[in-house]
Every structure is written in C-alpha cells, then in structure tokens.
Amino acid sequence: MELRHLEYFVAVCEELHFTKAAEKLGMSQPTLSQQIRSLENEVGTPLFDRIGKRIALTEAGRLLQEYSIQMFRTHQNAIDAIGELRNHQRGALIIGALPSDLDYRITQLLIDFHNVFPHVRLTVLTSVEIVKQVLEMEVDIGIAILPLPDERIVRIPLSRDEYVLVVPENHELAMRTSIELEELRHIRTVMYPKGFLGRELVDDCCRQLGFSLNPIMETTTPASLISLVKANVGATVQPLSLILSMNEPCLRTIRITGRTPARDIGIIYHADRFLSHAAKTFIQKLQDGLQRANG
C-alpha cells in the first residue's frame, strides 16, 4: 500500500466527489478513479458506495480513513523530529491564547523565549475557540480554560483564577471586602458580550441563582472594560490575576462569596502532535512563570 494511494483516498474522503478531489490533487478524474480502484483491489473490499454521481464511505472506507489520518500525522511528526535534530533551534511554533491572557500572562514570556530561541518563528493567535484549533492542529499549543477530559487532548493545569467584582475607588461599594453573588443583580455593570468565555462563566453562576446580568455597556477587550470602570460607568467581574497585573491604584477588588465564579487555566495540545524542544521549553517557562507569580 503506497502512501500516495492513501493521499488520493483521503482527498476523495474529504470531498466525497471524484472530480473535485481530482482537481484538488491536480490530476484527471479517470486517473484518480483508477488509483482508487487499485487500492480497493489491494485491500479486497470496496471503500466507497457509488450511487450515481454520489459516493459515500463504506464501513471499510471509514476504518481506512481513520488509520490513514493517523499515518499522515505520524509521518509529519517524524519529519518534524528529524528536522529538529538537523536544525536544533530553528523552525516555527504557533500558540493559541485567550485574548486577555496574551496581555497579562505571556507577553514577557514571549520576550524571554525569543532571547533563548532567536531563530524560532513564533506566532501567537488570540481566539475563544482554542480547543477547536488544537483538535484541528491549527496551533501547536493552546493556553485556555481547560476543557473536559478528552483522549485526543493533553491537559496541563496551570492555575485557578477566581473572579472578583472590580469598582473604582469612588464607588459606593469601594470599602467592601466581599459581596454575595446574589447582590450582582442590583449592580450596574460593564461586561464582555454574550458568547465570550468570561461572560458565559459569570452568567452560568448567576443563572443558578435565578437571575442574569444586564450590563449597561459591553465591550470586547479588558482594557476598554477597565477604562469604563475607572470612569465609573459601571462595575465589572474579572479574574483577580488580571486586575492585579494591571496595577491600577484607582481600582478596588471585592471578593465574591457563595457561588464564586472561577476558571481553570491550562496548556492543551493534541495527543498526536509532535512537540519540539522549543515547544517543550515554552511550556516549561510558562509553568515556571506562573508558579513564581502565584508564589
């Protein structure tokens, strides 16, 4: 069974159309059909059900597709590993991170990493769909709210962030040290829009008590939210570590008691992903940096 035959087979699986797959591969449709028939003869069973111009994978086809994808991943990992042996400190590393975490968690780490690996091309993508990016191997490493256990994903816990109410120093609640979550229903707030992970986490806690937040204003960046808070437009609910990192003397943080919103931050990567020496170093530096910050 030749690798190129499996490449042709996977292309047809992706398109479920011989003509489109042939165009994608840069070959004629009759030639592609002949190659697939040759593969079917080799495995001794049909891989596609042909219904007029439509095709569908047979059970054998689905099985071969699964193993073919694993084989291509292993092949790419082997190329990456050999490439690293040949050129130890070069290459590329793609990191996926939550937008707010880029600002206050890893910016200094990026500088430190570059000093150690000046020839590694480092790309950081901010997204709220990091788990999806990891599963589709669009990024090498993700820094995200830890998803549920999944055999396809390796999870490395980093820290647990509790959310606090943030108010300006002249706010009527500024002298409070704690507040019940229930009290948020009566407080004027500014928040991320619905759909943002931080907003959804806080909303879930509020819904358990039978209410929802109704912010006076919504923005998509932590910097803009904090500016609104400083202008006394409203209070906001944010991770304590974010507010501490901003070092804004005019802000006050109030601990939320009862059902305290919290998130578990960690590193995630695909279990089938080859991790280069640079990637492993990045992970170690991130762990060390957070341990120092939390120590």
C-alpha positions as a Markdown table, in Angstrom:
| # | Residue | x | y | z |
|---|---|---|---|---|
| 1 | Met | 0.0 | 0.0 | 0.0 |
| 2 | Glu | 1.7 | 3.2 | -1.2 |
| 3 | Leu | 1.5 | 6.5 | 0.6 |
| 4 | Arg | 0.4 | 8.3 | -2.5 |
| 5 | His | -2.6 | 5.9 | -2.9 |
| 6 | Leu | -3.7 | 6.9 | 0.7 |
| 7 | Glu | -3.3 | 10.6 | -0.1 |
| 8 | Tyr | -5.6 | 10.1 | -3.1 |
| 9 | Phe | -8.0 | 8.1 | -0.9 |
| 10 | Val | -8.1 | 10.8 | 1.9 |
| 11 | Ala | -8.7 | 13.5 | -0.7 |
| 12 | Val | -11.7 | 11.7 | -2.0 |
| 13 | Cys | -12.9 | 11.2 | 1.6 |
| 14 | Glu | -12.7 | 14.9 | 2.2 |
| 15 | Glu | -14.6 | 15.9 | -1.0 |
| 16 | Leu | -16.8 | 12.8 | -1.4 |
| 17 | His | -16.6 | 13.7 | -5.1 |
| 18 | Phe | -14.1 | 12.2 | -7.5 |
| 19 | Thr | -14.0 | 15.2 | -9.9 |
| 20 | Lys | -13.5 | 17.8 | -7.1 |
| 21 | Ala | -10.8 | 15.6 | -5.5 |
| 22 | Ala | -9.0 | 15.2 | -8.8 |
| 23 | Glu | -9.0 | 18.9 | -9.3 |
| 24 | Lys | -7.6 | 19.3 | -5.7 |
| 25 | Leu | -4.8 | 16.8 | -6.5 |
| 26 | Gly | -4.1 | 18.2 | -9.9 |
| 27 | Met | -4.9 | 15.0 | -11.8 |
| 28 | Ser | -7.6 | 13.8 | -14.1 |
| 29 | Gln | -10.7 | 12.2 | -12.7 |
| 30 | Pro | -10.3 | 8.9 | -14.7 |
| 31 | Thr | -6.7 | 8.5 | -13.3 |
| 32 | Leu | -7.9 | 9.1 | -9.8 |
| 33 | Ser | -10.7 | 6.6 | -10.2 |
| 34 | Gln | -8.2 | 4.1 | -11.4 |
| 35 | Gln | -6.0 | 4.7 | -8.5 |
| 36 | Ile | -8.8 | 4.2 | -6.0 |
| 37 | Arg | -9.9 | 1.0 | -7.8 |
| 38 | Ser | -6.4 | -0.2 | -7.5 |
| 39 | Leu | -6.4 | 0.5 | -3.7 |
| 40 | Glu | -9.8 | -1.3 | -3.4 |
| 41 | Asn | -8.3 | -4.3 | -5.2 |
| 42 | Glu | -5.4 | -4.3 | -2.8 |
| 43 | Val | -7.5 | -4.2 | 0.4 |
| 44 | Gly | -10.0 | -6.6 | -1.1 |
| 45 | Thr | -13.2 | -4.7 | -0.5 |
| 46 | Pro | -15.0 | -1.5 | -1.7 |
| 47 | Leu | -14.1 | 1.7 | 0.1 |
| 48 | Phe | -16.9 | 3.8 | -1.4 |
| 49 | Asp | -20.5 | 3.1 | -2.2 |
| 50 | Arg | -21.2 | 4.6 | -5.6 |
| 51 | Ile | -24.8 | 5.8 | -6.0 |
| 52 | Gly | -25.0 | 7.5 | -9.4 |
| 53 | Lys | -22.7 | 10.6 | -9.2 |
| 54 | Arg | -22.8 | 10.5 | -5.4 |
| 55 | Ile | -20.4 | 8.5 | -3.3 |
| 56 | Ala | -20.3 | 7.5 | 0.4 |
| 57 | Leu | -17.7 | 5.8 | 2.5 |
| 58 | Thr | -18.3 | 2.1 | 3.3 |
| 59 | Glu | -17.5 | 0.8 | 6.8 |
| 60 | Ala | -14.1 | -0.4 | 5.5 |
| 61 | Gly | -13.6 | 3.0 | 4.0 |
| 62 | Arg | -14.2 | 4.8 | 7.3 |
| 63 | Leu | -11.8 | 2.4 | 9.0 |
| 64 | Leu | -9.1 | 3.0 | 6.4 |
| 65 | Gln | -9.7 | 6.8 | 6.6 |
| 66 | Glu | -9.1 | 6.8 | 10.4 |
| 67 | Tyr | -5.8 | 4.9 | 10.1 |
| 68 | Ser | -4.7 | 6.9 | 7.1 |
| 69 | Ile | -5.1 | 10.2 | 9.1 |
| 70 | Gln | -3.1 | 8.7 | 11.9 |
| 71 | Met | -0.4 | 7.5 | 9.5 |
| 72 | Phe | -0.1 | 11.0 | 8.0 |
| 73 | Arg | 0.2 | 12.5 | 11.5 |
| 74 | Thr | 2.9 | 10.1 | 12.4 |
| 75 | His | 4.7 | 10.8 | 9.1 |
| 76 | Gln | 4.6 | 14.6 | 9.7 |
| 77 | Asn | 5.8 | 14.0 | 13.3 |
| 78 | Ala | 8.7 | 12.0 | 12.0 |
| 79 | Ile | 9.6 | 14.8 | 9.6 |
| 80 | Asp | 9.4 | 17.4 | 12.4 |
| 81 | Ala | 11.5 | 15.3 | 14.7 |
| 82 | Ile | 14.2 | 14.7 | 12.1 |
| 83 | Gly | 14.2 | 18.4 | 11.2 |
| 84 | Glu | 14.7 | 19.4 | 14.7 |
| 85 | Leu | 17.7 | 17.0 | 15.0 |
| 86 | Arg | 19.2 | 18.6 | 11.9 |
| 87 | Asn | 18.5 | 22.2 | 12.9 |
| 88 | His | 18.0 | 22.2 | 16.7 |
| 89 | Gln | 16.9 | 25.8 | 17.3 |
| 90 | Arg | 15.0 | 26.8 | 14.2 |
| 91 | Gly | 11.5 | 26.2 | 13.0 |
| 92 | Ala | 8.1 | 27.6 | 13.9 |
| 93 | Leu | 5.8 | 27.5 | 16.9 |
| 94 | Ile | 2.2 | 28.5 | 16.9 |
| 95 | Ile | 0.5 | 29.3 | 20.2 |
| 96 | Gly | -3.2 | 29.8 | 20.7 |
| 97 | Ala | -4.2 | 32.1 | 23.7 |
| 98 | Leu | -7.2 | 33.7 | 25.2 |
| 99 | Pro | -7.2 | 37.4 | 24.2 |
| 100 | Ser | -6.9 | 38.8 | 27.7 |
| 101 | Asp | -4.3 | 36.2 | 28.7 |
| 102 | Leu | -1.9 | 37.4 | 25.9 |
| 103 | Asp | -1.7 | 40.8 | 27.6 |
| 104 | Tyr | -1.1 | 39.9 | 31.2 |
| 105 | Arg | 0.3 | 36.3 | 31.2 |
| 106 | Ile | 2.6 | 35.7 | 28.3 |
| 107 | Thr | 3.9 | 38.9 | 26.8 |
| 108 | Gln | 7.0 | 38.8 | 28.9 |
| 109 | Leu | 7.3 | 35.1 | 28.3 |
| 110 | Leu | 7.4 | 35.8 | 24.5 |
| 111 | Ile | 10.4 | 38.1 | 25.0 |
| 112 | Asp | 12.2 | 35.6 | 27.3 |
| 113 | Phe | 11.5 | 32.8 | 24.8 |
| 114 | His | 12.9 | 34.8 | 21.9 |
| 115 | Asn | 16.1 | 35.5 | 23.8 |
| 116 | Val | 16.6 | 31.7 | 24.1 |
| 117 | Phe | 15.4 | 30.8 | 20.6 |
| 118 | Pro | 16.0 | 33.8 | 18.4 |
| 119 | His | 15.6 | 31.8 | 15.2 |
| 120 | Val | 12.3 | 30.2 | 16.0 |
| 121 | Arg | 9.4 | 31.9 | 14.3 |
| 122 | Leu | 6.8 | 32.4 | 17.0 |
| 123 | Thr | 3.1 | 33.1 | 16.1 |
| 124 | Val | 0.5 | 33.8 | 18.8 |
| 125 | Leu | -3.1 | 33.7 | 17.7 |
| 126 | Thr | -5.8 | 35.0 | 20.1 |
| 127 | Ser | -9.1 | 33.2 | 19.9 |
| 128 | Val | -12.0 | 31.9 | 22.0 |
| 129 | Glu | -12.0 | 28.6 | 20.0 |
| 130 | Ile | -8.6 | 27.3 | 21.1 |
| 131 | Val | -9.9 | 23.8 | 21.8 |
| 132 | Lys | -11.1 | 23.6 | 18.2 |
| 133 | Gln | -7.8 | 25.0 | 16.9 |
| 134 | Val | -5.9 | 22.3 | 18.9 |
| 135 | Leu | -8.1 | 19.5 | 17.7 |
| 136 | Glu | -7.7 | 20.6 | 14.1 |
| 137 | Met | -4.0 | 21.1 | 14.6 |
| 138 | Glu | -4.1 | 24.7 | 13.6 |
| 139 | Val | -1.9 | 25.6 | 16.7 |
| 140 | Asp | 0.9 | 23.6 | 18.4 |
| 141 | Ile | 0.0 | 24.7 | 21.9 |
| 142 | Gly | -3.1 | 26.3 | 23.4 |
| 143 | Ile | -3.4 | 28.4 | 26.6 |
| 144 | Ala | -7.1 | 28.1 | 27.5 |
| 145 | Ile | -9.8 | 27.4 | 30.0 |
| 146 | Leu | -9.3 | 23.7 | 30.5 |
| 147 | Pro | -11.9 | 21.7 | 28.6 |
| 148 | Leu | -13.5 | 18.4 | 29.8 |
| 149 | Pro | -11.2 | 15.4 | 29.6 |
| 150 | Asp | -10.7 | 14.2 | 26.0 |
| 151 | Glu | -8.4 | 11.4 | 25.0 |
| 152 | Arg | -7.4 | 13.5 | 22.0 |
| 153 | Ile | -6.1 | 16.4 | 24.1 |
| 154 | Val | -3.2 | 16.5 | 26.7 |
| 155 | Arg | -4.1 | 18.9 | 29.5 |
| 156 | Ile | -1.5 | 20.6 | 31.8 |
| 157 | Pro | -3.2 | 22.6 | 34.6 |
| 158 | Leu | -1.5 | 26.0 | 35.3 |
| 159 | Ser | -3.7 | 28.0 | 37.7 |
| 160 | Arg | -7.2 | 28.6 | 39.0 |
| 161 | Asp | -8.5 | 32.1 | 38.7 |
| 162 | Glu | -11.2 | 33.4 | 40.9 |
| 163 | Tyr | -13.4 | 36.3 | 39.6 |
| 164 | Val | -13.9 | 39.4 | 41.6 |
| 165 | Leu | -16.1 | 42.5 | 41.4 |
| 166 | Val | -14.0 | 45.5 | 40.2 |
| 167 | Val | -15.1 | 49.0 | 41.1 |
| 168 | Pro | -13.4 | 52.5 | 41.0 |
| 169 | Glu | -12.1 | 53.9 | 44.3 |
| 170 | Asn | -15.1 | 56.3 | 44.5 |
| 171 | His | -17.7 | 53.7 | 44.0 |
| 172 | Glu | -20.3 | 53.2 | 46.7 |
| 173 | Leu | -19.1 | 49.6 | 47.3 |
| 174 | Ala | -15.4 | 50.5 | 47.3 |
| 175 | Met | -15.0 | 49.9 | 51.0 |
| 176 | Arg | -16.5 | 46.4 | 50.8 |
| 177 | Thr | -14.1 | 43.4 | 51.0 |
| 178 | Ser | -16.7 | 40.8 | 49.9 |
| 179 | Ile | -20.0 | 40.6 | 48.3 |
| 180 | Glu | -22.6 | 37.8 | 47.7 |
| 181 | Leu | -23.1 | 36.8 | 44.1 |
| 182 | Glu | -26.8 | 37.4 | 44.5 |
| 183 | Glu | -26.1 | 41.1 | 45.0 |
| 184 | Leu | -24.8 | 41.5 | 41.5 |
| 185 | Arg | -28.4 | 41.6 | 40.2 |
| 186 | His | -28.7 | 45.1 | 41.6 |
| 187 | Ile | -25.3 | 46.5 | 40.5 |
| 188 | Arg | -24.7 | 48.5 | 37.3 |
| 189 | Thr | -22.1 | 46.5 | 35.3 |
| 190 | Val | -20.0 | 46.6 | 32.1 |
| 191 | Met | -19.1 | 43.2 | 30.7 |
| 192 | Tyr | -17.9 | 41.3 | 27.7 |
| 193 | Pro | -20.7 | 40.5 | 25.2 |
| 194 | Lys | -22.6 | 37.2 | 25.5 |
| 195 | Gly | -20.6 | 34.3 | 23.9 |
| 196 | Phe | -17.2 | 35.4 | 25.4 |
| 197 | Leu | -15.9 | 32.7 | 27.8 |
| 198 | Gly | -15.5 | 35.0 | 30.8 |
| 199 | Arg | -19.0 | 36.4 | 30.4 |
| 200 | Glu | -20.5 | 32.9 | 30.0 |
| 201 | Leu | -18.8 | 31.7 | 33.1 |
| 202 | Val | -20.2 | 34.5 | 35.2 |
| 203 | Asp | -23.6 | 34.2 | 33.6 |
| 204 | Asp | -23.8 | 30.5 | 34.4 |
| 205 | Cys | -23.2 | 31.2 | 38.1 |
| 206 | Cys | -25.8 | 33.9 | 38.1 |
| 207 | Arg | -28.4 | 31.7 | 36.3 |
| 208 | Gln | -28.0 | 29.1 | 39.1 |
| 209 | Leu | -29.4 | 31.8 | 41.5 |
| 210 | Gly | -32.2 | 32.7 | 39.1 |
| 211 | Phe | -31.0 | 35.9 | 37.6 |
| 212 | Ser | -28.9 | 37.2 | 34.7 |
| 213 | Leu | -26.7 | 40.3 | 34.4 |
| 214 | Asn | -28.0 | 43.2 | 32.3 |
| 215 | Pro | -24.8 | 45.3 | 31.6 |
| 216 | Ile | -25.2 | 49.0 | 30.8 |
| 217 | Met | -22.4 | 48.6 | 28.3 |
| 218 | Glu | -20.5 | 45.7 | 26.6 |
| 219 | Thr | -17.0 | 45.7 | 25.0 |
| 220 | Thr | -14.7 | 43.0 | 23.8 |
| 221 | Thr | -11.3 | 43.9 | 25.4 |
| 222 | Pro | -10.2 | 44.0 | 29.1 |
| 223 | Ala | -8.6 | 47.4 | 28.6 |
| 224 | Ser | -11.8 | 49.0 | 27.4 |
| 225 | Leu | -13.8 | 47.5 | 30.3 |
| 226 | Ile | -11.3 | 48.8 | 32.8 |
| 227 | Ser | -11.4 | 52.2 | 31.3 |
| 228 | Leu | -15.2 | 52.2 | 31.7 |
| 229 | Val | -14.9 | 51.1 | 35.3 |
| 230 | Lys | -12.3 | 53.9 | 36.0 |
| 231 | Ala | -14.8 | 56.4 | 34.5 |
| 232 | Asn | -17.5 | 54.9 | 36.9 |
| 233 | Val | -19.7 | 53.8 | 34.1 |
| 234 | Gly | -20.2 | 50.5 | 35.9 |
| 235 | Ala | -18.5 | 47.7 | 37.8 |
| 236 | Thr | -17.2 | 44.6 | 36.1 |
| 237 | Val | -16.4 | 41.0 | 37.0 |
| 238 | Gln | -12.9 | 39.9 | 36.0 |
| 239 | Pro | -10.2 | 37.4 | 37.1 |
| 240 | Leu | -8.3 | 38.7 | 40.1 |
| 241 | Ser | -5.0 | 37.9 | 38.5 |
| 242 | Leu | -5.8 | 40.2 | 35.5 |
| 243 | Ile | -6.7 | 43.1 | 37.8 |
| 244 | Leu | -3.6 | 42.6 | 40.0 |
| 245 | Ser | -1.4 | 42.6 | 36.9 |
| 246 | Met | -2.7 | 45.9 | 35.7 |
| 247 | Asn | -1.6 | 47.6 | 38.9 |
| 248 | Glu | -4.2 | 50.3 | 38.8 |
| 249 | Pro | -4.2 | 52.1 | 42.2 |
| 250 | Cys | -7.6 | 53.7 | 41.5 |
| 251 | Leu | -9.4 | 50.2 | 41.3 |
| 252 | Arg | -10.8 | 48.2 | 44.1 |
| 253 | Thr | -11.4 | 44.4 | 44.0 |
| 254 | Ile | -14.2 | 42.9 | 46.0 |
| 255 | Arg | -14.2 | 39.1 | 46.6 |
| 256 | Ile | -17.4 | 37.3 | 45.5 |
| 257 | Thr | -18.7 | 34.8 | 48.1 |
| 258 | Gly | -21.2 | 32.0 | 47.8 |
| 259 | Arg | -21.0 | 30.8 | 44.2 |
| 260 | Thr | -17.6 | 32.3 | 43.3 |
| 261 | Pro | -17.1 | 32.3 | 39.5 |
| 262 | Ala | -13.7 | 30.7 | 38.7 |
| 263 | Arg | -11.8 | 29.3 | 35.8 |
| 264 | Asp | -9.1 | 26.7 | 35.5 |
| 265 | Ile | -6.4 | 27.8 | 33.0 |
| 266 | Gly | -4.0 | 25.3 | 31.5 |
| 267 | Ile | -1.9 | 24.3 | 28.5 |
| 268 | Ile | -3.5 | 22.0 | 25.9 |
| 269 | Tyr | -2.2 | 20.2 | 22.9 |
| 270 | His | -3.2 | 17.4 | 20.6 |
| 271 | Ala | -2.1 | 14.0 | 21.9 |
| 272 | Asp | -0.8 | 13.1 | 18.4 |
| 273 | Arg | 1.2 | 16.4 | 18.0 |
| 274 | Phe | 5.0 | 16.2 | 18.0 |
| 275 | Leu | 6.3 | 18.7 | 20.5 |
| 276 | Ser | 9.6 | 20.2 | 19.5 |
| 277 | His | 12.3 | 21.1 | 22.0 |
| 278 | Ala | 11.2 | 24.8 | 21.6 |
| 279 | Ala | 7.6 | 23.9 | 22.4 |
| 280 | Lys | 8.6 | 21.9 | 25.5 |
| 281 | Thr | 10.7 | 24.8 | 26.6 |
| 282 | Phe | 7.9 | 27.3 | 26.1 |
| 283 | Ile | 5.6 | 25.1 | 28.2 |
| 284 | Gln | 8.2 | 24.8 | 31.0 |
| 285 | Lys | 8.8 | 28.6 | 31.0 |
| 286 | Leu | 5.1 | 29.2 | 31.2 |
| 287 | Gln | 4.7 | 26.8 | 34.2 |
| 288 | Asp | 7.7 | 28.3 | 35.9 |
| 289 | Gly | 6.5 | 31.9 | 35.3 |
| 290 | Leu | 3.0 | 31.2 | 36.8 |
| 291 | Gln | 4.5 | 29.4 | 39.8 |
| 292 | Arg | 6.6 | 32.5 | 40.6 |
| 293 | Ala | 3.6 | 34.7 | 40.1 |
| 294 | Asn | 1.4 | 32.6 | 42.4 |
| 295 | Gly | 4.2 | 32.0 | 44.9 |
